[in-house]
Amino acid sequence: MENGNHEITKATAKAKAKPRTDSLRVRKETKKRILGELANLNKKEFGRPVTPDQYVQLAISLLRPEHLERLREQSLTARDRFEQKYREHCEKNGKVSKDEFLATLLG
C-alpha cells in the first residue's frame, strides 16, 4: 500500500506545480507578423528553432526609455491631455474652474 501513496503524492505535486508559460493576447496581425518572422529565422540547417519567447524577450530588451514614454503618450486620450494641461495651469496660476481654463485656451 505504501507504493500507492507514493504515486498519489507524485500526482498531487504535479497538480500543484505552477505552469511555466502563460498566454498573452495580441492582435491577429501582430501574431501573424511574429510567426512570419520566426518562420524566416528558423529557415536554417543547424541549431534549435528560435521560440516566440526568445523573440519577444529580445525585442523587449531593445526598448529604451524614450520608446516607453512614446507608448505612454500614445495611450492618452484627448480628455487625458486636457486634464494634464488643466492641472499644470492650476499649479502655475492658481486654482480655476475647468470652464475658466477652457475659456483661456479658446480665447
SEDO-146507 format. One line per field, with one value per residue: x, y, z of N, C-alpha, C in turn; residue in three letters. Coordinates in steps of 0.1 Angstrom, whole numbers, plus 2048, in hexadecimal, padded with zeros to 3 digits. Layout:
<pts>
n.c1 [X, ...]
n.c2 [Y, ...]
n.c3 [Z, ...]
ca.c1 [X, ...]
ca.c2 [Y, ...]
ca.c3 [Z, ...]
c.c1 [X, ...]
c.c2 [Y, ...]
c.c3 [Z, ...]
res [ALA, ...]
</pts>
This chain:
<pts>
n.c1 [808, 815, 822, 80D, 805, 81B, 81A, 803, 80B, 81E, 80E, 7FE, 812, 819, 802, 800, 816, 821, 818, 82F, 82C, 818, 7FB, 7F8, 7E5, 7E5, 7E1, 7D4, 7E3, 7FB, 803, 805, 81A, 830, 831, 838, 851, 85F, 85D, 86E, 886, 88B, 891, 8A9, 8C7, 8D3, 8D2, 8BB, 898, 88E, 87B, 85A, 85B, 876, 879, 868, 873, 88C, 884, 877, 88D, 89B, 88D, 88C, 88C, 880, 870, 85D, 851, 845, 832, 822, 819, 80A, 7F5, 7E4, 7C5, 7B3, 7A5, 7B4, 7CC, 7C3, 7BB, 7D5, 7E1, 7D0, 7D5, 7F0, 7EE, 7DF, 7F2, 805, 7F7, 7E5, 7C6, 7AC, 78C, 782, 773, 77B, 796, 794, 788, 79E, 7B0, 7A2, 7A0]
n.c2 [7F4, 80C, 813, 81C, 834, 843, 848, 857, 86E, 878, 87E, 892, 8A5, 8AC, 8B7, 8CE, 8DD, 8FB, 908, 90D, 91E, 938, 948, 963, 97D, 989, 99D, 98E, 994, 99B, 983, 974, 981, 97D, 961, 95D, 96A, 959, 941, 948, 94C, 932, 923, 912, 8FD, 8F3, 8F1, 8F9, 901, 924, 931, 93F, 94B, 951, 964, 979, 980, 98A, 9A0, 9B0, 9B5, 9C7, 9DF, A01, A1C, A32, A26, A19, A30, A3B, A27, A2B, A45, A41, A33, A45, A56, A71, A7E, A76, A84, A9F, AA0, A9E, AB5, AC8, AC3, ACA, AE5, AEF, AEA, AFD, B16, B18, B0B, B06, B03, AE8, AF2, B0D, B09, AFC, B11, B22, B14, B15, B30]
n.c3 [800, 805, 7EE, 7DE, 7EB, 7E7, 7CB, 7CA, 7D8, 7C6, 7B0, 7BB, 7C1, 7A7, 79E, 7AD, 7A5, 796, 776, 75B, 747, 738, 72A, 713, 707, 6E6, 6C8, 6AA, 694, 69F, 6AA, 692, 685, 697, 697, 67C, 67A, 68B, 67D, 667, 675, 67E, 668, 662, 662, 679, 69D, 6B8, 6B6, 6B6, 6CF, 6D5, 6EE, 6F2, 6DD, 6E5, 6FE, 6F6, 6E6, 6FA, 70A, 6FA, 6FB, 703, 71C, 710, 6FD, 70D, 719, 703, 6FD, 714, 710, 6F8, 703, 70F, 710, 700, 713, 72A, 724, 725, 740, 74C, 743, 74F, 76A, 76B, 765, 77B, 790, 789, 787, 79B, 7AA, 794, 784, 76E, 758, 757, 751, 738, 72A, 72A, 71A, 702, 6FD]
ca.c1 [800, 81E, 825, 802, 806, 826, 815, 7F9, 813, 824, 804, 7FA, 81D, 819, 7F6, 803, 820, 81C, 81C, 83B, 829, 80C, 7F7, 7F7, 7DD, 7EA, 7D9, 7D7, 7ED, 808, 807, 809, 827, 83A, 833, 83E, 85F, 865, 85F, 87A, 891, 88D, 895, 8B7, 8CA, 8D8, 8CD, 8AD, 890, 88C, 86E, 854, 85F, 883, 877, 862, 87C, 896, 87D, 875, 89A, 89F, 885, 893, 882, 878, 865, 852, 84A, 83D, 826, 81A, 812, 800, 7E9, 7DC, 7BA, 7B2, 7A0, 7C0, 7D5, 7BC, 7BD, 7E3, 7E4, 7C9, 7DC, 7FC, 7EA, 7DB, 7FE, 80D, 7EF, 7DB, 7BA, 7A1, 783, 785, 76D, 784, 7A2, 790, 787, 7AC, 7B5, 79B, 79F]
ca.c2 [800, 817, 817, 824, 841, 84A, 84C, 862, 87A, 87C, 884, 89E, 8AF, 8B1, 8C0, 8DB, 8E4, 906, 907, 915, 927, 93F, 94D, 971, 981, 992, 99D, 983, 999, 99B, 975, 970, 987, 976, 953, 95F, 96D, 94D, 937, 94B, 949, 924, 91D, 910, 8EF, 8EF, 8F8, 8F7, 90C, 92F, 930, 94C, 951, 957, 96F, 984, 984, 992, 9AC, 9B8, 9BA, 9D2, 9EB, A0C, A24, A3B, A1E, A17, A3C, A3C, A1F, A32, A50, A3C, A2D, A50, A5B, A7F, A82, A75, A8F, AAB, AA0, AA1, AC4, ACF, AC2, AD3, AF3, AF1, AEB, B0A, B22, B16, B03, B0B, AF9, AE3, AFB, B18, B04, AFA, B1F, B27, B0E, B19, B3E]
ca.c3 [800, 806, 7E0, 7D9, 7F1, 7E0, 7BE, 7CC, 7DC, 7BA, 7A8, 7C2, 7BF, 799, 79C, 7B4, 79E, 78E, 768, 758, 73C, 73A, 71D, 712, 6FB, 6DC, 6BC, 6A1, 68B, 6A6, 6AB, 685, 683, 69F, 692, 66F, 67D, 691, 672, 660, 67E, 680, 65C, 664, 662, 686, 6A9, 6BC, 6B1, 6BE, 6D4, 6D7, 6FB, 6F0, 6D5, 6EC, 708, 6EF, 6E2, 706, 70F, 6F2, 6FE, 70B, 723, 706, 6F7, 717, 71A, 6F7, 700, 71E, 709, 6EF, 70A, 714, 708, 6FF, 721, 733, 722, 72A, 74F, 74F, 741, 759, 777, 76A, 766, 789, 798, 786, 788, 7A6, 7A7, 78C, 77F, 760, 74F, 756, 74A, 72A, 724, 728, 70E, 6F6, 6FA]
c.c1 [809, 821, 81A, 802, 810, 822, 80B, 800, 819, 81A, 7FF, 805, 81C, 80D, 7F8, 80E, 81B, 820, 827, 838, 81B, 808, 7F7, 7EF, 7E4, 7E1, 7DD, 7E3, 7FB, 80D, 80C, 817, 832, 83C, 83A, 84D, 866, 867, 86B, 886, 895, 88F, 8A4, 8BA, 8CE, 8D1, 8BF, 8A5, 88F, 87E, 867, 858, 86D, 882, 872, 86C, 887, 890, 87B, 883, 89F, 898, 88D, 888, 87A, 86D, 859, 84A, 841, 830, 81D, 812, 807, 7F4, 7E0, 7D1, 7BB, 7AE, 7AC, 7C9, 7D0, 7BE, 7CB, 7E6, 7DC, 7D0, 7E9, 7F9, 7E6, 7E8, 805, 805, 7E5, 7CE, 7B0, 798, 787, 77F, 776, 791, 79F, 78E, 795, 7B2, 7AF, 79D, 7AB]
c.c2 [80D, 81C, 820, 832, 84A, 850, 858, 86F, 880, 884, 891, 8A9, 8B5, 8BA, 8CD, 8E3, 8EF, 904, 911, 91F, 92D, 944, 95C, 975, 98B, 992, 992, 987, 998, 98C, 970, 975, 980, 968, 953, 961, 960, 942, 93B, 949, 93B, 91C, 91C, 901, 8EA, 8F7, 8F6, 903, 917, 92F, 93E, 953, 958, 964, 97B, 989, 98D, 9A0, 9B5, 9BD, 9C6, 9DF, 9F4, A14, A2D, A33, A1C, A24, A3F, A33, A25, A3D, A4C, A36, A38, A53, A6A, A85, A81, A81, A9D, AAB, AA3, AAF, ACC, ACF, ACB, AE1, AF7, AF3, AF9, B16, B21, B0F, B0B, B00, AF4, AEC, B07, B15, B02, B08, B25, B21, B13, B28, B46]
c.c3 [800, 7F8, 7DA, 7DE, 7EA, 7D3, 7BF, 7D0, 7CF, 7B1, 7AE, 7C0, 7B1, 797, 7A3, 7AE, 795, 77F, 765, 74D, 73F, 72C, 71E, 705, 6F3, 6D0, 6B3, 697, 692, 6A7, 69D, 682, 68A, 69A, 684, 671, 683, 686, 66A, 668, 67E, 673, 65C, 665, 670, 691, 6AC, 6B6, 6BB, 6C2, 6D5, 6E4, 6F9, 6E8, 6DC, 6F7, 702, 6EC, 6EF, 70B, 707, 6F4, 707, 712, 71A, 6FF, 700, 719, 70E, 6F8, 70A, 718, 6FF, 6F6, 70F, 70A, 708, 70D, 72B, 731, 727, 739, 753, 74E, 74B, 766, 777, 76B, 774, 792, 795, 78A, 793, 7A1, 79F, 788, 772, 756, 74C, 74E, 73B, 723, 721, 71C, 701, 6F3, 6FB]
res [MET, GLU, ASN, GLY, ASN, HIS, GLU, ILE, THR, LYS, ALA, THR, ALA, LYS, ALA, LYS, ALA, LYS, PRO, ARG, THR, ASP, SER, LEU, ARG, VAL, ARG, LYS, GLU, THR, LYS, LYS, ARG, ILE, LEU, GLY, GLU, LEU, ALA, ASN, LEU, ASN, LYS, LYS, GLU, PHE, GLY, ARG, PRO, VAL, THR, PRO, ASP, GLN, TYR, VAL, GLN, LEU, ALA, ILE, SER, LEU, LEU, ARG, PRO, GLU, HIS, LEU, GLU, ARG, LEU, ARG, GLU, GLN, SER, LEU, THR, ALA, ARG, ASP, ARG, PHE, GLU, GLN, LYS, TYR, ARG, GLU, HIS, CYS, GLU, LYS, ASN, GLY, LYS, VAL, SER, LYS, ASP, GLU, PHE, LEU, ALA, THR, LEU, LEU, GLY]
</pts>
